[in-house]
Amino acid sequence: MRHIIGRFAKSLLGTITNVHTTEPVVALTFDDGPDPEWTPRLLAIMQRHNALGTFFMIGAQAAQHPDVVARVESGGHAIGNHTWDHPSFPLVSSRERFKQLRRCSRVLGSSVGRMFRPPYGSQNARSRLDLAMAGFSVVTWNVAPGDWLDHDAGTIAADLAKNVYPGSIILLHDRLSDALKPEYFNRQPTLDAVELLLQEMTGRFRFVTVPQLLQFGPARRVFWSQLPDRAFLDQLKNREGVVRSY
């Protein structure tokens, strides 16, 4: 009985990290956009390689750039909720969490599915329960090459080539909400890494949206608990006037 209850709880509250499949399919996902410069350039790269992706968008950004949201949707990509303005969910109240979800979904409208990605990957039991009550599936990742730092394109692409396997969900960023250094906001290394990855691996993998990936096998669901890195967030707060992106 305990085993059955545990499986039910994981199916309800588990966080999707990847998919169990032997099919050569992978999901590229992009956080913190849309961005009027970087997102269209990324879309052009993906179109050249017949690749689809999933964009976890921030509502405040989407409100400023509805034309970019429309381009993402018309290109056949999937869109998910990434909050209104990128707070760490364990550090805000339940009321604020629901407000963040509603505002983002309202702006994205019919474009958005019921997928959510937590800012900074931060999640605790209470925030996950709130998301379940709001009807969202939480999607994180199992491959993260650290493109929010100052890695060059070759380093990012090599990390991806080494760690990607069938059913992987990859974390990348078409925009950064905040960063420790101003130069990290430059998304060119990420775009170049995507180009390298697609050139190298398109013949070996198909790059699909997260909803499509879930059609190829059962999702791996884990009890994802990742508490906020307060030292990191304090650094961002202390340098907010310099390094926050708008």
C-alpha positions, -999 to 999 in steps of 0.1 A, spaced: 0 0 0 28 24 9 44 17 -25 11 25 -43 7 57 -24 43 67 -32 37 61 -69 5 81 -68 22 110 -50 51 110 -75 26 110 -105 8 140 -89 38 160 -74 68 146 -93 88 170 -114 95 159 -150 132 158 -158 134 137 -189 116 108 -207 123 71 -207 126 62 -244 149 45 -269 137 68 -297 163 94 -308 144 124 -296 155 153 -274 139 185 -262 157 218 -263 142 243 -238 149 280 -234 142 301 -204 137 338 -195 125 351 -229 112 363 -251 139 387 -262 135 410 -292 171 404 -304 181 369 -294 149 349 -297 142 357 -334 178 348 -342 175 315 -323 143 307 -342 160 313 -375 188 288 -365 162 262 -354 142 266 -386 173 260 -408 177 226 -390 140 217 -388 143 217 -350 115 225 -325 119 237 -290 100 247 -258 102 283 -246 95 289 -209 85 326 -210 84 354 -184 51 372 -185 65 407 -182 88 400 -212 59 385 -233 38 415 -226 65 438 -241 71 416 -271 39 399 -282 52 398 -318 81 375 -307 56 353 -288 36 350 -320 67 340 -340 75 313 -315 40 299 -316 37 301 -354 70 282 -358 54 252 -341 73 256 -308 58 250 -274 54 277 -248 54 273 -210 50 295 -179 81 309 -162 63 333 -139 56 370 -144 89 385 -133 112 356 -122 110 353 -84 124 323 -66 91 305 -57 102 291 -23 108 326 -11 74 341 -19 40 334 -4 14 310 -19 -7 341 -28 22 356 -47 29 323 -65 -7 321 -78 -6 357 -88 27 351 -108 11 321 -126 -21 340 -134 -4 371 -148 20 351 -170 -8 329 -183 -31 358 -190 -4 375 -212 5 343 -230 -32 334 -235 -39 305 -258 -2 301 -266 7 287 -232 3 251 -221 0 239 -185 38 235 -182 58 255 -157 95 259 -150 106 273 -117 130 302 -118 166 292 -108 152 256 -106 142 264 -70 114 244 -56 102 231 -23 72 209 -13 49 238 -6 56 255 -40 52 222 -58 19 216 -41 7 251 -51 16 243 -87 -3 210 -86 -33 228 -72 -31 253 -101 -30 225 -126 6 228 -138 31 201 -146 66 212 -136 93 205 -161 130 209 -152 159 192 -170 185 165 -169 211 183 -190 223 219 -181 256 231 -197 257 263 -176 250 288 -205 241 315 -179 279 318 -172 307 329 -195 313 296 -213 321 298 -250 300 281 -277 325 252 -281 324 244 -244 286 245 -242 282 224 -274 308 199 -262 290 195 -229 257 189 -247 272 164 -271 287 144 -242 256 144 -220 226 142 -243 208 109 -248 174 98 -260 147 115 -239 169 143 -226 155 177 -217 181 204 -221 182 237 -202 193 268 -222 185 305 -222 174 328 -250 176 356 -225 188 360 -189 167 378 -163 197 385 -142 233 376 -140 264 381 -119 283 399 -147 270 421 -175 288 401 -201 267 371 -192 237 387 -209 253 381 -243 234 351 -258 256 347 -288 276 318 -273 243 300 -266 231 306 -302 264 295 -316 263 263 -294 228 255 -306 240 259 -342 270 236 -335 248 210 -317 222 209 -345 249 207 -372 265 178 -354 235 159 -341 205 165 -363 212 132 -382 214 113 -349 185 130 -330 152 147 -337 147 179 -317 111 181 -305 90 201 -281 84 188 -245 48 179 -252 60 159 -283 87 142 -263 62 130 -237 45 110 -265 76 88 -269 76 72 -234 69 77 -197 82 108 -181 108 104 -154 93 122 -124 114 130 -93 107 148 -60 127 178 -71 137 199 -41 162 226 -48 163 253 -22 173 289 -32 210 297 -33 207 327 -10 243 338 -14 238 338 -52 205 357 -49 221 382 -25 248 389 -50 222 395 -77 203 418 -54 233 438 -43 243 443 -80 208 447 -93 213 481 -107 241 469 -129 232 434 -139 194 429 -141 180 426 -176 149 444 -188 
